[in-house]
Amino acid sequence: RYLVRSCAHFTRELVLNDGFTRMDKDQITSALRFHLQELRDADRGVRMGGVHDIHVGADYRNQDHNILMYGEGCSWRKDPEDCSTPDMPGRDDVNRHGLQYLLVSFYDAVETVLSRYGTPIESHSMDFRTHPDVASVDDYDNITFYPDRVAKLSSDKDVKFIIAGFAGDVFNGLGGVLALFTQEIKEVLATTRMETRLLFGLYLATILVIFYLGLFRRTVNVAIREAEKSRWYVMMLPAHVLKGKDVHTITAFFNPAILDAHDEDKE
């Protein structure tokens, strides 16, 4: 949407050419053509991919995007059925065939303005992207008001159409595309969050199982084996060296049933 507004801004400044931007006509023309090309590349990349490191365009994976771009009507408006443009006679159908048709009309209008008011393409450069020095800024001491040029902002249908896109249907239509992508990002993040929680739960379950089988059960089995060894050791002791009471106590230590019976006898 920044590129749309840049095109609208430089279109206005190209028509006026009053020194307000501190740029000459060649620089303004170059800037307008540059931002137009950037807008086209971004549009193609979003729709079809292959530009700006976008591998798969929205045309191949988002049906809501395709309805907005290529469907009939103007779904980006509050009333999708009302696609009228009363302030721009002759362009009544520009909003009725989807956002892509509107964007192509916008591109064509900018090209028309470039050919009508701009300088030849041979004189274009990228000087407008460099920071101007003090001497070049001082060349524009005055901002000259040209009433005939100001009148063209409203009398020239192409210029008027482009400037209307600054906050009109072109800008709002791309806002609808942005809203779709924002919603898609939210859904992807929600899915990722859910899957991350699931994986974390599986991780905890795996740790518990490993702890139970690998540590707790192993420890219990070791304890049981050691108890068996102790029992056999005690059973091998010569009983004649022990008193009867001691034999009973030692035996009961390894036999809870005998120990419980002994406790009952004591009571």
N, C-alpha and C positions, 0 to 999 in steps of 0.2 A: 504493500500500500504506500510505502515511502516513495517508490519509484513512480507510481501514478501521480502523486502530489508533486514530485520533482518535475515530471513532464508538464503538468499544469502550470507550475511556477515558471519554468523556462519558456513555455509558450507565451505566457503573458509578457515576460520581459523581452522576448524576441520581437513581439509586435510593438511594444512601447519603445524599446531601445532608447531609454531616456537617461542612462548613466547610473541608475539606482543600484544596479548589481556590481558596479565597478568592473564591468566586463565589456569588451567590445563585441560587435555583432558576430564576428567569427567565433569567439569564445562561447557566446550564448548558443549559437547554432551547434557548435561541437558538443556542448554540454547536453543540449536537448537530444541530439542524435545518440549520444552515448547512453543516456538514461532510457531512451526508447529501446535500444538494443538490449540493455540489461533487463528491462521489463519483459521483452519478448523471450529472452533466454530463461528467465525465472518462470514464466508462464509455461514454456515448453518443458522445462525440467519437472515442474510440479505435476503436469498432466501426463507426460510420456516418459520422463526420466532421461538419463544420458547426459545431463547438464548439471554442473555444480555438485558433482559426486552423488547425485540422486540416481540410484540404480533402477528402481521400479516406480513408475508414475502412478498417480492416483486413479488414472483412467482404468487401470488393470486390477484395482483392488478395493475401490470405494464406490459403491453404487449411489450413495447419497451425493457424492461429489459429481458424478456424471449427470444426475438429475438436475443439479444446480447449474452445471456448465452447459449442458446440451438440451435440457428439457424445455418445453414450451412454457412461457410465462416468466415472471420475475420473482422467483421464490425468496429473494433476499429482502424484498419489501414487506412491510407489515401486512399489506393487502396484496397477495401474489397475483390477484386477478386484475388489479389496476396497474397497468404498465404504461399509462399515458405520460407524455412529455409536453404539457401545454406551453412551456416556456421555450421549446425548441421545435418550431414548425418544420415539417419535412423529415423529422426523425421519429415519427410516432411508433414505428415498428422496431426500433433499435433494441428495445428492452423485452420484446415479446418472444425471442427465440433463444433464450438462455444467456448466461454470462459470457460464454465464449464468443458468441456473435457480437455482444456488446464490446468485448475487448478488441476484437478484430476491427470493429468500427472505430474504436479509439485509436488504434495503431494507424489506420488509414487517414484519420483526421490529422494526426501528428505529422505524418508524411506529407500531407497536403500543405500544412502550415510551413513545414521546412522548405518545400519547393516554392512556396508563395512569398515567404518573408526571409528565408535564410540565405546564407552565402553558398557558393558552389562547394561541393564536397572536397574539391582539391585543396581548398584553403583551411580545412579542418585540422585541428591538432588537439593535444591533451593538455595544453597550457592552463586550461581552466581548473585543473586538479592541483596545480602547484600554488603555494602560498604567494600572493602578490607582494612585490617589494614596495617600498615607500614611494619610489619614483612613479611606478605605474598607478598607484592609488591617487597620487596627486594630479594625475591627468584628468580626473573627474572631479573638478571643483564644484560643478553645478549639476543639478538634476533638472533637466529641461522638460517642461510640460508641453505635450503635443496633443491638442484637442482632437485632431483627426485620427490619431493613433488610438486614443482612448475610445473613440467612437467605434473603432473596429472590434473592440472587445465584445461588443454586443451585436454589431451588424454582421460580422463574419460568422456564419453558422458553424464552421469547423472550430474556430477559436472559442466560440461560446460553448460548444459541446465539450471541448477539452477542459476548459476552466470549470465547467459544471461538474466534471469528474473529480475535482479536488475533494469534494465532500458529498458527491452525489451517488448515482447508481454504480459507477465503476468502483469507487472507493468502498461503498457499502457491500457490493457484490463480493469483492475480495475479502471483506470482513466476514461474510458468510462462509467462504472457503476456510478462512482462518479458524472460525468457530468449529467447523467440522473436524479439522485437524487437531484442535485443542481437545475436543471430545474424544477423538480416537486415541490421543496420547493418554488421557485420563483412563480410558478403558484398558490400554496396554499396561499402564502402571498398576491399575487395580488387579489385573490378571497376574502380573509379575509378583505383586505383594502376596496374593493368595498362594501362588505356587511356591514362593519363598517360605511362607509359613508352613506349608505342607512339607517341604523338604526339611525344614528345621525340626518339625515334629517327627518325621521319619528318622532324622539323625539322632534325636533324643531317645526314641524307641530303640534304635540300634545300639546306642551306648548302654541303655539299661539291660538289653538282652545280653550284650557282651559282658557287662559287669556281672550279671546273674550267672551266666554259664561259665564264664572264664575266671571269675574271681570268687564269688560267693559259693557256688556249687563246688568249685575246686577246693576251697578252704574247708567246707563241710566234709567233703570226701576225705581230705587229708586228716581231719580231726577224727573221723570214724575209723580210719585205718590205724591211727595212733592209739585210739581207745582199744581196738582189737589187739594190738601188740601188747598194751599194758595188761589187758585181761589175761592173755596167754602167759605173760610173765608172772602175774600173781598166781595163776593156777599151777605154775611149775614150782612155786615155793614149797618147801617141805612143811606139811601141815603139822607135824609132831612138835615143831619148835614154837608153835603159836598156841595160845589159849583158845578155847572154843569161842569165847566172846569175840576175840580178835578176828578169827576166821570168818565168823558171821558178819562182822563189820566190813571187812575187806571185800567179801563176796557181795554184800549189799551195795557197796559203792558202784559196782558194775551192773547191778540188777535192781532197777527202781522198784520192781514188784516186791522183792524181799525187804528193801528199805522201808517201803510203805507199811508192810505187815509188821515190821519191827517197831515202827512208830506207833502203830495201833496197840501192840502189846504193851508198850511203855505207858500208854494212856490208860 
